[in-house]
Structure formats: C-alpha cells, structure tokens
Amino acid sequence: MNRWQFEQLIDVLDGPDWWSIGITIVNAMIMVWLGISQYKLQKRQTELQQRQTEAQEYEIYKQLYMLLVQVHNEVNEFIHNVSFGTWGAYYQADKELLVRKEKFINQLKNDLLMNYVDYELKFSKGLFDKEAYRQILNTMSAILFHVNQAIEKDEVNMPVGSQQIPSIDGDMAADEALHIAQRFKNAEIMFNGLMNFVEQKRMLGSCEDILKIIKGKCKIS
C-alpha cells in the first residue's frame, strides 16, 4: 500500500459514518450486557422469593404439625391427668400438675387461634376441622379451670389410698367419668363436663391422615 492509499484509508476510518457504526456497536454490546445482568438479577430475585415462600410455608406446616401432636397427646392423657391431679397421694407429690396443664391447654388454644386464617386457607374441613379442635381445647380449659378452682376452695374429696387407673387406650367410658366426678362437691356438673369432653374426643378422631400430608409438604428445595 502506497502513502496515498494509506492516507485515504485513514480518512475513511476518521469519517463520521465509521464513528457512528462504532458507537452503535458499543452501545449494542452494553445493552446486551445490561440485559443479561438484569435477567440474572431477576432470576436470583425469583429464586430468593421462592425460597422465602417455601420457608414461610414450611413454618406454617411445622406449626400445625406440632400443634396437632401436642393437642392429641393432651386429649389422650386428659382423663388420666384429671384423675391423678385429684388423687391425694399424687396431689401431695405434685400440687401444680393441673395448674400447669390448664396453662398449657390455653397456650395451645392461643396458638390455634393465631394461625386460624392460614389453616382455613390451606386445609379443608374434611381434612382438618379447626372448629372441632377449638371446641375441645375450650372444653378442656373450662374443666381444668373448675377443677383447680374446686381444689383451691377445698371442694374436692381426694382419695388417699392407692388407686388403680384403668387402661383406656386413649378413650374414656361413662363409669370412669363418674368415678372422677364423685370426688367433687358439684359432681353432676363435673360429670357432664367430662362426658362432653368424651363425646368431642370421639368426634375428633385421629390426626394421622393430615400428619402424613404435612410431612409430604414440609420440604424446602
């Protein structure tokens, strides 16, 4: 290439058209880079939101799982606890048993009510009857309140000898309710309350089906 041709090439490259093309290419590259960066950022934000949603869902399912297990434990042991708590020998060893139970039942009831809307939206009545759980917790709380009030007022005739607690496999018959109620000054009221609990317990049934469903949903990717 001679000097004249070289100078012509420089003039062409220095021309406004080439500068416009160069600027356009640079701008296009910047836009592509910005687009890729924005896409990656949105993807990370979407993944983060998904994990946060999964974590929130997990907490709801975890809370319900723990609530169900605790409520059914208390329901299954309720009659045993009332019987032991009003038996002289055991009462002397642990006078606060039924007071602690009353507080714990009230705590479970509050936990249910605090998450009631979430449970209402996520579970059908056929799978998780929230109202049935609320009612039986109310009944247990009311019974324990009256029992503790009666003990405080010295209106409970606690047997002092040995007693044999029948094995009831998580259920209770009328004769067992009557056996406990006869210790109280207001035996009829106590008997009716205990029998109301018995009926609600039978209607409540098991929680195994919903526990299996909750286990399947308690997963975070």
HELIX and SHEET records of a PDB file:
HELIX    1   1 ARG A    3  LEU A   13  1                                  11    
HELIX    2   2 PRO A   16  GLY A   85  1                                  70    
HELIX    3   3 GLY A   88  ALA A   93  1                                   6    
HELIX    4   4 LEU A   97  MET A  114  1                                  18    
HELIX    5   5 TYR A  116  LYS A  122  1                                   7    
HELIX    6   6 LYS A  130  GLU A  152  1                                  23    
HELIX    7   7 ALA A  174  ALA A  181  1                                   8    
HELIX    8   8 ALA A  187  LEU A  204  1                                  18    
HELIX    9   9 GLU A  208  LYS A  217  1                                  10    
END                                                                             
